[in-house]
Amino acid sequence: MLFRSEIRNLPGSNVIRVYDYTGKLVSEKITDSGNLQINLAFLSEGIYTVVIQNGTDEVYRSKIMKQ
């Protein structure tokens, strides 16, 4: 499973964080503005929260379900 954000052209570096249903950080990736995607194939089935930050500003938050 590959998560790709529909957000485009964020300046500078960005951080994609994935949290499980308990709030535990399960994945983190620092990326440039042209590659807002993260591989989630290793995760178990469940509900996760994806947060993208640009600097100190949160620019995206979404829940995803892996089946």
Residue pairs with C-beta under 8 A, 6 or more apart in sequence:
1 39
1 40
1 41
1 43
1 66
2 37
2 38
2 39
2 40
2 41
3 16
3 18
3 37
3 38
3 39
3 40
3 50
3 64
4 36
4 37
5 16
5 36
5 37
5 50
5 52
5 60
7 36
7 52
7 59
7 60
8 33
8 36
9 33
10 33
10 36
10 52
10 54
10 59
11 33
11 54
12 33
12 54
12 55
13 30
13 31
13 32
13 33
13 54
14 30
14 31
14 32
14 33
14 36
14 52
14 53
14 54
14 59
15 28
15 29
15 30
15 31
15 52
15 53
16 27
16 28
16 29
16 31
16 36
16 37
16 38
16 50
16 51
16 52
17 25
17 27
17 28
17 50
17 51
17 52
17 53
18 25
18 26
18 27
18 28
18 38
18 40
18 43
18 48
18 49
18 50
18 51
19 25
19 26
19 48
19 49
19 51
20 26
20 46
20 48
21 46
21 47
21 48
26 43
26 48
27 38
27 40
27 43
29 38
31 37
31 38
36 52
38 50
40 48
40 64
40 66
43 66
44 66
45 66
45 67
46 65
46 66
47 63
47 64
47 65
47 66
48 63
48 64
48 65
48 66
49 61
49 62
49 63
49 64
50 60
50 61
50 62
50 63
50 64
51 58
51 60
51 61
52 58
52 59
52 60
52 61
53 59
